């Protein structure tokens, strides 16, 4: 079992066509929260050169992890681009089940 709880980072790695996607916006949205327009530094991060982003929750809650990627090079006769998205729901317990902290 992996330790989980408040103050334990949620870490993700974003890949596009099997390779790390740098500079992508990843949202870590706690249930009941509303993001501000554009980029919300409370809950959003950018991926690094290895496609990694992390967020450290301050409380137990359900977190929706969302990433979007627009690929303008993938266009066609009736569309100008392709949009990709990935989602993940993570339950962060208030007390870690493996260590009780």
C-alpha positions as CSV (number, residue, x, y, z in Angstrom):
1,X,0.0,0.0,0.0
2,X,1.2,3.5,-0.8
3,X,1.0,6.2,1.9
4,X,-1.8,8.7,1.0
5,X,-3.3,11.6,2.8
6,X,-3.0,15.3,3.3
7,X,0.5,16.7,2.7
8,X,1.4,13.7,0.5
9,X,1.9,14.7,-3.2
10,X,-0.3,13.3,-6.0
11,X,2.2,12.8,-8.9
12,X,1.3,12.2,-12.5
13,X,3.2,11.8,-15.8
14,X,1.5,12.9,-19.0
15,X,2.4,11.2,-22.2
16,X,1.4,12.1,-25.8
17,X,2.0,9.4,-28.4
18,X,4.2,7.6,-25.9
19,X,6.5,10.6,-25.1
20,X,6.5,13.0,-22.2
21,X,4.3,16.1,-22.8
22,X,6.1,19.2,-21.6
23,X,4.2,22.4,-20.6
24,X,0.7,20.9,-20.4
25,X,-1.7,22.2,-17.9
26,X,-2.9,19.7,-15.3
27,X,-5.7,20.5,-12.9
28,X,-6.0,18.8,-9.5
29,X,-9.6,19.9,-8.5
30,X,-10.9,19.0,-5.0
31,X,-14.6,18.2,-4.9
32,X,-16.6,21.3,-4.2
33,X,-13.9,23.7,-5.5
34,X,-14.3,26.1,-8.5
35,X,-11.2,27.1,-10.5
36,X,-10.5,30.7,-11.4
37,X,-10.3,31.6,-15.1
38,X,-7.2,30.7,-17.2
39,X,-4.7,29.3,-14.8
40,X,-5.5,28.7,-11.1
41,X,-2.2,28.4,-9.2
42,X,-4.0,26.9,-6.2
43,X,-4.9,23.8,-8.1
44,X,-3.1,23.8,-11.5
45,X,0.4,22.9,-12.5
46,X,2.4,22.7,-15.7
47,X,4.2,19.5,-16.7
48,X,8.0,19.6,-16.7
49,X,10.3,18.3,-19.5
50,X,9.6,14.7,-18.4
51,X,5.8,15.3,-18.5
52,X,5.6,15.2,-14.7
53,X,3.4,17.4,-12.5
54,X,2.5,17.1,-8.8
55,X,0.1,18.6,-6.4
56,X,0.1,18.4,-2.6
57,X,-3.4,18.3,-1.1
58,X,-3.9,20.0,2.2
59,X,-7.0,18.0,3.2
60,X,-8.7,14.7,2.5
61,X,-11.2,14.8,-0.4
62,X,-11.9,13.5,-3.8
63,X,-9.7,15.1,-6.4
64,X,-10.4,15.2,-10.2
65,X,-7.1,15.3,-12.1
66,X,-7.7,16.7,-15.7
67,X,-5.3,17.3,-18.6
68,X,-6.1,18.7,-22.0
69,X,-4.0,18.9,-25.1
70,X,-4.7,20.7,-28.4
71,X,-3.0,19.4,-31.5
72,X,-3.4,21.9,-34.3
73,X,-1.3,19.8,-36.7
74,X,-4.0,17.1,-36.6
75,X,-6.6,18.7,-38.8
76,X,-8.8,17.6,-41.6
77,X,-11.4,18.6,-44.2
78,X,-14.1,19.5,-41.6
79,X,-12.0,20.3,-38.5
80,X,-9.1,22.5,-37.7
81,X,-7.4,20.6,-34.8
82,X,-7.7,17.6,-32.5
83,X,-8.3,18.0,-28.7
84,X,-7.2,15.3,-26.3
85,X,-8.1,15.0,-22.7
86,X,-7.4,12.6,-19.8
87,X,-9.1,12.4,-16.4
88,X,-8.5,10.6,-13.2
89,X,-10.3,10.6,-9.9
90,X,-8.2,10.2,-6.7
91,X,-9.5,9.7,-3.2
92,X,-7.2,11.3,-0.7
93,X,-8.2,10.0,2.8
94,X,-8.1,12.4,5.8
95,X,-6.0,9.7,7.6
96,X,-3.6,7.4,5.7
97,X,-4.9,3.8,5.9
98,X,-1.4,2.3,6.0
99,X,0.3,4.4,8.6
100,X,-2.5,6.1,10.4
101,X,-1.1,9.6,10.0
